[in-house]
């Protein structure tokens, strides 16, 4: 049931992106009261660098998982999200949403205190897009030991 809710959430989020923004250069209300103008001539994806964690990194229960890095774009960023998910049940453990209109370089950092009683596999997913609706994403697998 939780996985179905998570899938529906992702579908709703992505559908919202597609319908809220079109490559027509028109402006639409973003829900925050301001218009979002799509940049038609922007065809270059943002550049994403994740400095931590590294793929397959192992944490001990009681430690803090830190997701940090930077995102940059030549013409300006739009929005993104970072999510830490428990692979066993699909539960979203931590999610941070970003709306960073026009910023060329943004450093991100979120933390999640891990506490487990059994070995647990997590997925860290990072997604950002620019005003041309060019997206970049990365996923990493990590493990937390009791």
N, C-alpha and C positions, 0 to 999 in steps of 0.2 A: 504494500500500500504506500509506504514511504517513497519507494522508487518511482511509483506512478506519479505521486505529488511532485517529486523532484523533476521528473521528465516534463510534466505539465508546466512547472515553473520556468524551466529552460525554454520550452516552446513558446510560452507567453512572452518571455523576455525577448527572444529572437524575433518573434512576430512583431512585437512592439517596435523593435529597431527598424524592421523592413517597412512597416506602415507609417511610422512617424517621420521617416526620412526617405526622400526619393532623390534620385540623381537628376532631378529636373531643375535644381537651383532654386526651388521655391522654399519659402520659409514655413515652418509649422510650429505650433506650440509644443514645447518639450514637457509640459506638465509643471514646470517650475515658473511659468509666467513669461518666459522669454522665448523668442523664436530661435529655431535651429536652422541655419542656412547650410545646405549641402554645397560643397565646393566641387563643381563638375570637373574642373581641370586637374584635380588631385588624383593621381593614379599611383602614387608611391605609398607603400605600406609603412606604418610606423616601425621603428626599430626597438625591439624588446630585449633587455638584458636582465636576467635573474641572477643575482649574486648569492642568494641563499634561499632555500636549501639547495643542495646538489642532488641529482637523481640518485635514488636508492640510499639516501642518508638515513642513518639509524639514530633514533632518539630514545632516551630512557624516560619512563613514566615520571612525571614531576618536572621535566624540563620544558622549556618554552620553544615552540616551533616559530621561527621568525622567517617571514617571506619578504625579501627585500630585493630591490633592483631599481632600474630606471626604464622609462619609456620616452622616446623622442620621435618627433615628426617634423618634416621640413616646412609644412604649412600650418601646423597646429592640430593638437589632439582634440578629441570630442569626449569620449567616455570609455569606461572599462569596468572590470571587476576582478577580484581575487577570491578564490574559494578553496577551502580545505574540506574534503569529504571523506567520511569513513567508508572504505571499500566494501566492508562486510554487509552494511545495511543501507548504504546510500545517503546516510544522514549528513546534512551540511553542518559542519562543526563551527565554521567561521566563514563569514562572507563580508566583503567590503566592496561597496559600489563607489564609482568615481564619476563625476561629471566635471571635466577640466577643459572647458571650451577655450580653444586658441592657444593653450600653453604649448611651447615647443619642446620643453624637457621637464619631466616630472619624476622625482624620486619617490618610490613607494616603500612602505614598510608596515606590515601587520604582524601581530603576534597572537599565538594561541597556546595556552598552557595545557600540555598533554597529560592526561591521567588515565591509565589503563590498568586492567587486572590480567589481561591476556595479550599476547602479541597481536598488534593491530596494524593493518596496512591502510595508508591514507593516500589520497590523490590531491595534489596541489595544482589548481588550474588558474592561469592568468590570461586575461583577454583585454585588449584595448583596441580602439578604432579611432580614426581621424575623421575630419569633416567631409572627406571624400568617400566615407564609408568603407575604407580599406582597413581590414582588421588583421591583427596578429595575435596568435595564442600559443601557449606552451603548457604542457602538463608534465608533472613530475610525480613519481611514486616515492613515498617515504614509508618508514616503518617505525613503530613505537613499541618498545619492549617494557614489560612490567618491572 
